[in-house]
Amino acid sequence: MNLKNVAAEMRTALLTVPQLRVPTWGDGGAIGTKGLAIIGWPDRVELTATYVRGKARVPDWPVFLLATGQNRGAHDLIAALIGDTAPASANLALEAGAYTACDFVHVSYAEIDPAARYQGSPVIAAVLHVDVNGPGK
Protein backbone atom coordinates (compact mmCIF):
# COMPACT_ATOMS: atom_id res chain seq x y z
CA MET A 1 0.00 0.00 0.00
CA ASN A 2 1.38 3.36 -1.02
CA LEU A 3 0.14 5.95 1.51
CA LYS A 4 0.63 8.86 -0.88
CA ASN A 5 -1.56 7.19 -3.51
CA VAL A 6 -4.27 6.30 -0.98
CA ALA A 7 -4.28 9.90 0.32
CA ALA A 8 -4.62 11.20 -3.24
CA GLU A 9 -7.62 8.94 -3.84
CA MET A 10 -9.20 9.97 -0.52
CA ARG A 11 -8.70 13.61 -1.57
CA THR A 12 -10.43 12.93 -4.90
CA ALA A 13 -13.36 11.39 -3.03
CA LEU A 14 -13.60 14.35 -0.64
CA LEU A 15 -13.53 16.85 -3.51
CA THR A 16 -17.02 15.61 -4.46
CA VAL A 17 -18.38 17.32 -1.33
CA PRO A 18 -19.44 20.82 -2.47
CA GLN A 19 -18.76 22.53 0.86
CA LEU A 20 -15.17 21.28 1.28
CA ARG A 21 -11.80 22.54 0.21
CA VAL A 22 -9.24 19.74 0.25
CA PRO A 23 -5.54 20.55 -0.16
CA THR A 24 -3.13 17.91 -1.40
CA TRP A 25 -1.75 15.58 1.26
CA GLY A 26 0.88 17.31 3.37
CA ASP A 27 -0.39 20.82 2.63
CA GLY A 28 -2.44 22.93 5.01
CA GLY A 29 -4.40 25.95 4.06
CA ALA A 30 -6.85 28.62 5.06
CA ILE A 31 -10.42 27.60 5.70
CA GLY A 32 -12.15 30.44 3.84
CA THR A 33 -15.90 30.30 3.30
CA LYS A 34 -15.98 26.54 2.80
CA GLY A 35 -15.04 23.86 5.26
CA LEU A 36 -11.54 22.46 5.13
CA ALA A 37 -10.62 18.77 5.07
CA ILE A 38 -7.07 17.84 5.99
CA ILE A 39 -5.93 14.25 5.47
CA GLY A 40 -3.59 13.56 8.38
CA TRP A 41 -0.83 11.03 8.92
CA PRO A 42 -1.88 7.67 10.29
CA ASP A 43 -0.37 6.73 13.63
CA ARG A 44 0.10 3.13 12.62
CA VAL A 45 0.37 0.99 9.49
CA GLU A 46 -0.02 -2.74 10.07
CA LEU A 47 2.16 -4.21 7.36
CA THR A 48 1.01 -7.82 7.59
CA ALA A 49 -2.06 -7.55 9.81
CA THR A 50 -3.99 -9.87 7.53
CA TYR A 51 -1.14 -12.42 7.60
CA VAL A 52 -0.62 -11.86 3.89
CA ARG A 53 2.58 -10.11 2.91
CA GLY A 54 1.86 -6.94 0.98
CA LYS A 55 -1.68 -6.60 2.29
CA ALA A 56 -1.31 -3.71 4.72
CA ARG A 57 -3.97 -2.19 6.96
CA VAL A 58 -4.24 1.32 8.37
CA PRO A 59 -6.59 0.99 11.35
CA ASP A 60 -7.11 4.68 12.16
CA TRP A 61 -6.25 7.26 9.50
CA PRO A 62 -7.46 10.69 10.69
CA VAL A 63 -9.25 13.09 8.37
CA PHE A 64 -9.81 16.49 9.97
CA LEU A 65 -12.87 18.54 9.05
CA LEU A 66 -12.83 22.21 10.06
CA ALA A 67 -15.44 24.97 9.91
CA THR A 68 -14.67 28.61 10.66
CA GLY A 69 -15.96 30.18 13.84
CA GLN A 70 -18.27 29.14 16.62
CA ASN A 71 -21.50 30.20 14.96
CA ARG A 72 -24.62 28.43 13.73
CA GLY A 73 -23.29 28.17 10.16
CA ALA A 74 -20.18 26.32 11.36
CA HIS A 75 -22.30 23.98 13.49
CA ASP A 76 -24.56 23.23 10.53
CA LEU A 77 -21.60 22.61 8.22
CA ILE A 78 -19.90 20.12 10.55
CA ALA A 79 -23.23 18.37 11.17
CA ALA A 80 -23.73 17.98 7.41
CA LEU A 81 -20.15 16.82 6.81
CA ILE A 82 -20.46 13.97 9.33
CA GLY A 83 -24.09 13.26 8.46
CA ASP A 84 -25.52 10.58 6.24
CA THR A 85 -26.90 12.66 3.40
CA ALA A 86 -25.02 12.93 0.10
CA PRO A 87 -23.52 15.03 -1.39
CA ALA A 88 -22.78 16.96 1.82
CA SER A 89 -21.44 13.98 3.80
CA ALA A 90 -17.65 13.62 3.90
CA ASN A 91 -17.85 10.12 5.36
CA LEU A 92 -20.19 8.90 2.59
CA ALA A 93 -17.91 10.49 -0.02
CA LEU A 94 -14.87 8.70 1.42
CA GLU A 95 -16.60 5.34 1.45
CA ALA A 96 -18.00 5.79 -2.08
CA GLY A 97 -14.66 6.79 -3.58
CA ALA A 98 -13.05 4.85 -6.42
CA TYR A 99 -9.93 3.24 -4.97
CA THR A 100 -7.14 1.41 -6.75
CA ALA A 101 -4.38 2.10 -4.19
CA CYS A 102 -6.21 0.05 -1.54
CA ASP A 103 -9.04 -2.46 -1.35
CA PHE A 104 -11.50 -0.43 0.70
CA VAL A 105 -11.99 2.60 2.93
CA HIS A 106 -14.40 2.62 5.87
CA VAL A 107 -15.18 5.50 8.25
CA SER A 108 -15.46 3.97 11.73
CA TYR A 109 -16.55 7.01 13.72
CA ALA A 110 -16.26 10.77 14.12
CA GLU A 111 -15.10 12.84 17.08
CA ILE A 112 -16.19 16.47 17.45
CA ASP A 113 -14.35 19.34 19.13
CA PRO A 114 -16.58 22.44 19.27
CA ALA A 115 -13.80 24.60 20.75
CA ALA A 116 -10.79 23.77 18.56
CA ARG A 117 -8.31 26.26 17.14
CA TYR A 118 -6.68 26.24 13.72
CA GLN A 119 -4.00 28.76 12.74
CA GLY A 120 -4.89 30.75 15.86
CA SER A 121 -8.59 31.06 15.07
CA PRO A 122 -11.56 29.34 16.69
CA VAL A 123 -13.07 26.51 14.63
CA ILE A 124 -15.44 23.64 15.07
CA ALA A 125 -13.60 20.46 14.19
CA ALA A 126 -14.51 16.87 13.55
CA VAL A 127 -12.08 14.02 13.10
CA LEU A 128 -13.16 11.13 10.93
CA HIS A 129 -11.42 7.88 11.91
CA VAL A 130 -10.87 5.98 8.68
CA ASP A 131 -9.87 2.33 8.27
CA VAL A 132 -7.99 1.47 5.08
CA ASN A 133 -7.28 -2.10 3.96
CA GLY A 134 -5.49 -3.96 1.26
CA PRO A 135 -2.86 -3.53 -1.38
CA GLY A 136 -5.20 -2.23 -4.05
CA LYS A 137 -5.31 -3.29 -7.66
TITOR-630884 format. One record per residue (C-alpha): residue number from 1; chain; x, y, z. Coordinates in nm, 3 decimals. Layout:
// residues N
<site><n>NUM</n><chain>A</chain><c1>X</c1><c2>Y</c2><c3>Z</c3></site>
...
END
This chain:
// residues 137
<site><n>1</n><chain>A</chain><c1>0.000</c1><c2>0.000</c2><c3>0.000</c3></site>
<site><n>2</n><chain>A</chain><c1>0.138</c1><c2>0.336</c2><c3>-0.102</c3></site>
<site><n>3</n><chain>A</chain><c1>0.014</c1><c2>0.595</c2><c3>0.151</c3></site>
<site><n>4</n><chain>A</chain><c1>0.063</c1><c2>0.886</c2><c3>-0.088</c3></site>
<site><n>5</n><chain>A</chain><c1>-0.156</c1><c2>0.719</c2><c3>-0.351</c3></site>
<site><n>6</n><chain>A</chain><c1>-0.427</c1><c2>0.630</c2><c3>-0.098</c3></site>
<site><n>7</n><chain>A</chain><c1>-0.428</c1><c2>0.990</c2><c3>0.032</c3></site>
<site><n>8</n><chain>A</chain><c1>-0.462</c1><c2>1.120</c2><c3>-0.324</c3></site>
<site><n>9</n><chain>A</chain><c1>-0.762</c1><c2>0.894</c2><c3>-0.384</c3></site>
<site><n>10</n><chain>A</chain><c1>-0.920</c1><c2>0.997</c2><c3>-0.052</c3></site>
<site><n>11</n><chain>A</chain><c1>-0.870</c1><c2>1.361</c2><c3>-0.157</c3></site>
<site><n>12</n><chain>A</chain><c1>-1.043</c1><c2>1.293</c2><c3>-0.490</c3></site>
<site><n>13</n><chain>A</chain><c1>-1.336</c1><c2>1.139</c2><c3>-0.303</c3></site>
<site><n>14</n><chain>A</chain><c1>-1.360</c1><c2>1.435</c2><c3>-0.064</c3></site>
<site><n>15</n><chain>A</chain><c1>-1.353</c1><c2>1.685</c2><c3>-0.351</c3></site>
<site><n>16</n><chain>A</chain><c1>-1.702</c1><c2>1.561</c2><c3>-0.446</c3></site>
<site><n>17</n><chain>A</chain><c1>-1.838</c1><c2>1.732</c2><c3>-0.133</c3></site>
<site><n>18</n><chain>A</chain><c1>-1.944</c1><c2>2.082</c2><c3>-0.247</c3></site>
<site><n>19</n><chain>A</chain><c1>-1.876</c1><c2>2.253</c2><c3>0.086</c3></site>
<site><n>20</n><chain>A</chain><c1>-1.517</c1><c2>2.128</c2><c3>0.128</c3></site>
<site><n>21</n><chain>A</chain><c1>-1.180</c1><c2>2.254</c2><c3>0.021</c3></site>
<site><n>22</n><chain>A</chain><c1>-0.924</c1><c2>1.974</c2><c3>0.025</c3></site>
<site><n>23</n><chain>A</chain><c1>-0.554</c1><c2>2.055</c2><c3>-0.016</c3></site>
<site><n>24</n><chain>A</chain><c1>-0.313</c1><c2>1.791</c2><c3>-0.140</c3></site>
<site><n>25</n><chain>A</chain><c1>-0.175</c1><c2>1.558</c2><c3>0.126</c3></site>
<site><n>26</n><chain>A</chain><c1>0.088</c1><c2>1.731</c2><c3>0.337</c3></site>
<site><n>27</n><chain>A</chain><c1>-0.039</c1><c2>2.082</c2><c3>0.263</c3></site>
<site><n>28</n><chain>A</chain><c1>-0.244</c1><c2>2.293</c2><c3>0.501</c3></site>
<site><n>29</n><chain>A</chain><c1>-0.440</c1><c2>2.595</c2><c3>0.406</c3></site>
<site><n>30</n><chain>A</chain><c1>-0.685</c1><c2>2.862</c2><c3>0.506</c3></site>
<site><n>31</n><chain>A</chain><c1>-1.042</c1><c2>2.760</c2><c3>0.570</c3></site>
<site><n>32</n><chain>A</chain><c1>-1.215</c1><c2>3.044</c2><c3>0.384</c3></site>
<site><n>33</n><chain>A</chain><c1>-1.590</c1><c2>3.030</c2><c3>0.330</c3></site>
<site><n>34</n><chain>A</chain><c1>-1.598</c1><c2>2.654</c2><c3>0.280</c3></site>
<site><n>35</n><chain>A</chain><c1>-1.504</c1><c2>2.386</c2><c3>0.526</c3></site>
<site><n>36</n><chain>A</chain><c1>-1.154</c1><c2>2.246</c2><c3>0.513</c3></site>
<site><n>37</n><chain>A</chain><c1>-1.062</c1><c2>1.877</c2><c3>0.507</c3></site>
<site><n>38</n><chain>A</chain><c1>-0.707</c1><c2>1.784</c2><c3>0.599</c3></site>
<site><n>39</n><chain>A</chain><c1>-0.593</c1><c2>1.425</c2><c3>0.547</c3></site>
<site><n>40</n><chain>A</chain><c1>-0.359</c1><c2>1.356</c2><c3>0.838</c3></site>
<site><n>41</n><chain>A</chain><c1>-0.083</c1><c2>1.103</c2><c3>0.892</c3></site>
<site><n>42</n><chain>A</chain><c1>-0.188</c1><c2>0.767</c2><c3>1.029</c3></site>
<site><n>43</n><chain>A</chain><c1>-0.037</c1><c2>0.673</c2><c3>1.363</c3></site>
<site><n>44</n><chain>A</chain><c1>0.010</c1><c2>0.313</c2><c3>1.262</c3></site>
<site><n>45</n><chain>A</chain><c1>0.037</c1><c2>0.099</c2><c3>0.949</c3></site>
<site><n>46</n><chain>A</chain><c1>-0.002</c1><c2>-0.274</c2><c3>1.007</c3></site>
<site><n>47</n><chain>A</chain><c1>0.216</c1><c2>-0.421</c2><c3>0.736</c3></site>
<site><n>48</n><chain>A</chain><c1>0.101</c1><c2>-0.782</c2><c3>0.759</c3></site>
<site><n>49</n><chain>A</chain><c1>-0.206</c1><c2>-0.755</c2><c3>0.981</c3></site>
<site><n>50</n><chain>A</chain><c1>-0.399</c1><c2>-0.987</c2><c3>0.753</c3></site>
<site><n>51</n><chain>A</chain><c1>-0.114</c1><c2>-1.242</c2><c3>0.760</c3></site>
<site><n>52</n><chain>A</chain><c1>-0.062</c1><c2>-1.186</c2><c3>0.389</c3></site>
<site><n>53</n><chain>A</chain><c1>0.258</c1><c2>-1.011</c2><c3>0.291</c3></site>
<site><n>54</n><chain>A</chain><c1>0.186</c1><c2>-0.694</c2><c3>0.098</c3></site>
<site><n>55</n><chain>A</chain><c1>-0.168</c1><c2>-0.660</c2><c3>0.229</c3></site>
<site><n>56</n><chain>A</chain><c1>-0.131</c1><c2>-0.371</c2><c3>0.472</c3></site>
<site><n>57</n><chain>A</chain><c1>-0.397</c1><c2>-0.219</c2><c3>0.696</c3></site>
<site><n>58</n><chain>A</chain><c1>-0.424</c1><c2>0.132</c2><c3>0.837</c3></site>
<site><n>59</n><chain>A</chain><c1>-0.659</c1><c2>0.099</c2><c3>1.135</c3></site>
<site><n>60</n><chain>A</chain><c1>-0.711</c1><c2>0.468</c2><c3>1.216</c3></site>
<site><n>61</n><chain>A</chain><c1>-0.625</c1><c2>0.726</c2><c3>0.950</c3></site>
<site><n>62</n><chain>A</chain><c1>-0.746</c1><c2>1.069</c2><c3>1.069</c3></site>
<site><n>63</n><chain>A</chain><c1>-0.925</c1><c2>1.309</c2><c3>0.837</c3></site>
<site><n>64</n><chain>A</chain><c1>-0.981</c1><c2>1.649</c2><c3>0.997</c3></site>
<site><n>65</n><chain>A</chain><c1>-1.287</c1><c2>1.854</c2><c3>0.905</c3></site>
<site><n>66</n><chain>A</chain><c1>-1.283</c1><c2>2.221</c2><c3>1.006</c3></site>
<site><n>67</n><chain>A</chain><c1>-1.544</c1><c2>2.497</c2><c3>0.991</c3></site>
<site><n>68</n><chain>A</chain><c1>-1.467</c1><c2>2.861</c2><c3>1.066</c3></site>
<site><n>69</n><chain>A</chain><c1>-1.596</c1><c2>3.018</c2><c3>1.384</c3></site>
<site><n>70</n><chain>A</chain><c1>-1.827</c1><c2>2.914</c2><c3>1.662</c3></site>
<site><n>71</n><chain>A</chain><c1>-2.150</c1><c2>3.020</c2><c3>1.496</c3></site>
<site><n>72</n><chain>A</chain><c1>-2.462</c1><c2>2.843</c2><c3>1.373</c3></site>
<site><n>73</n><chain>A</chain><c1>-2.329</c1><c2>2.817</c2><c3>1.016</c3></site>
<site><n>74</n><chain>A</chain><c1>-2.018</c1><c2>2.632</c2><c3>1.136</c3></site>
<site><n>75</n><chain>A</chain><c1>-2.230</c1><c2>2.398</c2><c3>1.349</c3></site>
<site><n>76</n><chain>A</chain><c1>-2.456</c1><c2>2.323</c2><c3>1.053</c3></site>
<site><n>77</n><chain>A</chain><c1>-2.160</c1><c2>2.261</c2><c3>0.822</c3></site>
<site><n>78</n><chain>A</chain><c1>-1.990</c1><c2>2.012</c2><c3>1.055</c3></site>
<site><n>79</n><chain>A</chain><c1>-2.323</c1><c2>1.837</c2><c3>1.117</c3></site>
<site><n>80</n><chain>A</chain><c1>-2.373</c1><c2>1.798</c2><c3>0.741</c3></site>
<site><n>81</n><chain>A</chain><c1>-2.015</c1><c2>1.682</c2><c3>0.681</c3></site>
<site><n>82</n><chain>A</chain><c1>-2.046</c1><c2>1.397</c2><c3>0.933</c3></site>
<site><n>83</n><chain>A</chain><c1>-2.409</c1><c2>1.326</c2><c3>0.846</c3></site>
<site><n>84</n><chain>A</chain><c1>-2.552</c1><c2>1.058</c2><c3>0.624</c3></site>
<site><n>85</n><chain>A</chain><c1>-2.690</c1><c2>1.266</c2><c3>0.340</c3></site>
<site><n>86</n><chain>A</chain><c1>-2.502</c1><c2>1.293</c2><c3>0.010</c3></site>
<site><n>87</n><chain>A</chain><c1>-2.352</c1><c2>1.503</c2><c3>-0.139</c3></site>
<site><n>88</n><chain>A</chain><c1>-2.278</c1><c2>1.696</c2><c3>0.182</c3></site>
<site><n>89</n><chain>A</chain><c1>-2.144</c1><c2>1.398</c2><c3>0.380</c3></site>
<site><n>90</n><chain>A</chain><c1>-1.765</c1><c2>1.362</c2><c3>0.390</c3></site>
<site><n>91</n><chain>A</chain><c1>-1.785</c1><c2>1.012</c2><c3>0.536</c3></site>
<site><n>92</n><chain>A</chain><c1>-2.019</c1><c2>0.890</c2><c3>0.259</c3></site>
<site><n>93</n><chain>A</chain><c1>-1.791</c1><c2>1.049</c2><c3>-0.002</c3></site>
<site><n>94</n><chain>A</chain><c1>-1.487</c1><c2>0.870</c2><c3>0.142</c3></site>
<site><n>95</n><chain>A</chain><c1>-1.660</c1><c2>0.534</c2><c3>0.145</c3></site>
<site><n>96</n><chain>A</chain><c1>-1.800</c1><c2>0.579</c2><c3>-0.208</c3></site>
<site><n>97</n><chain>A</chain><c1>-1.466</c1><c2>0.679</c2><c3>-0.358</c3></site>
<site><n>98</n><chain>A</chain><c1>-1.305</c1><c2>0.485</c2><c3>-0.642</c3></site>
<site><n>99</n><chain>A</chain><c1>-0.993</c1><c2>0.324</c2><c3>-0.497</c3></site>
<site><n>100</n><chain>A</chain><c1>-0.714</c1><c2>0.141</c2><c3>-0.675</c3></site>
<site><n>101</n><chain>A</chain><c1>-0.438</c1><c2>0.210</c2><c3>-0.419</c3></site>
<site><n>102</n><chain>A</chain><c1>-0.621</c1><c2>0.005</c2><c3>-0.154</c3></site>
<site><n>103</n><chain>A</chain><c1>-0.904</c1><c2>-0.246</c2><c3>-0.135</c3></site>
<site><n>104</n><chain>A</chain><c1>-1.150</c1><c2>-0.043</c2><c3>0.070</c3></site>
<site><n>105</n><chain>A</chain><c1>-1.199</c1><c2>0.260</c2><c3>0.293</c3></site>
<site><n>106</n><chain>A</chain><c1>-1.440</c1><c2>0.262</c2><c3>0.587</c3></site>
<site><n>107</n><chain>A</chain><c1>-1.518</c1><c2>0.550</c2><c3>0.825</c3></site>
<site><n>108</n><chain>A</chain><c1>-1.546</c1><c2>0.397</c2><c3>1.173</c3></site>
<site><n>109</n><chain>A</chain><c1>-1.655</c1><c2>0.701</c2><c3>1.372</c3></site>
<site><n>110</n><chain>A</chain><c1>-1.626</c1><c2>1.077</c2><c3>1.412</c3></site>
<site><n>111</n><chain>A</chain><c1>-1.510</c1><c2>1.284</c2><c3>1.708</c3></site>
<site><n>112</n><chain>A</chain><c1>-1.619</c1><c2>1.647</c2><c3>1.745</c3></site>
<site><n>113</n><chain>A</chain><c1>-1.435</c1><c2>1.934</c2><c3>1.913</c3></site>
<site><n>114</n><chain>A</chain><c1>-1.658</c1><c2>2.244</c2><c3>1.927</c3></site>
<site><n>115</n><chain>A</chain><c1>-1.380</c1><c2>2.460</c2><c3>2.075</c3></site>
<site><n>116</n><chain>A</chain><c1>-1.079</c1><c2>2.377</c2><c3>1.856</c3></site>
<site><n>117</n><chain>A</chain><c1>-0.831</c1><c2>2.626</c2><c3>1.714</c3></site>
<site><n>118</n><chain>A</chain><c1>-0.668</c1><c2>2.624</c2><c3>1.372</c3></site>
<site><n>119</n><chain>A</chain><c1>-0.400</c1><c2>2.876</c2><c3>1.274</c3></site>
<site><n>120</n><chain>A</chain><c1>-0.489</c1><c2>3.075</c2><c3>1.586</c3></site>
<site><n>121</n><chain>A</chain><c1>-0.859</c1><c2>3.106</c2><c3>1.507</c3></site>
<site><n>122</n><chain>A</chain><c1>-1.156</c1><c2>2.934</c2><c3>1.669</c3></site>
<site><n>123</n><chain>A</chain><c1>-1.307</c1><c2>2.651</c2><c3>1.463</c3></site>
<site><n>124</n><chain>A</chain><c1>-1.544</c1><c2>2.364</c2><c3>1.507</c3></site>
<site><n>125</n><chain>A</chain><c1>-1.360</c1><c2>2.046</c2><c3>1.419</c3></site>
<site><n>126</n><chain>A</chain><c1>-1.451</c1><c2>1.687</c2><c3>1.355</c3></site>
<site><n>127</n><chain>A</chain><c1>-1.208</c1><c2>1.402</c2><c3>1.310</c3></site>
<site><n>128</n><chain>A</chain><c1>-1.316</c1><c2>1.113</c2><c3>1.093</c3></site>
<site><n>129</n><chain>A</chain><c1>-1.142</c1><c2>0.788</c2><c3>1.191</c3></site>
<site><n>130</n><chain>A</chain><c1>-1.087</c1><c2>0.598</c2><c3>0.868</c3></site>
<site><n>131</n><chain>A</chain><c1>-0.987</c1><c2>0.233</c2><c3>0.827</c3></site>
<site><n>132</n><chain>A</chain><c1>-0.799</c1><c2>0.147</c2><c3>0.508</c3></site>
<site><n>133</n><chain>A</chain><c1>-0.728</c1><c2>-0.210</c2><c3>0.396</c3></site>
<site><n>134</n><chain>A</chain><c1>-0.549</c1><c2>-0.396</c2><c3>0.126</c3></site>
<site><n>135</n><chain>A</chain><c1>-0.286</c1><c2>-0.353</c2><c3>-0.138</c3></site>
<site><n>136</n><chain>A</chain><c1>-0.520</c1><c2>-0.223</c2><c3>-0.405</c3></site>
<site><n>137</n><chain>A</chain><c1>-0.531</c1><c2>-0.329</c2><c3>-0.766</c3></site>
END
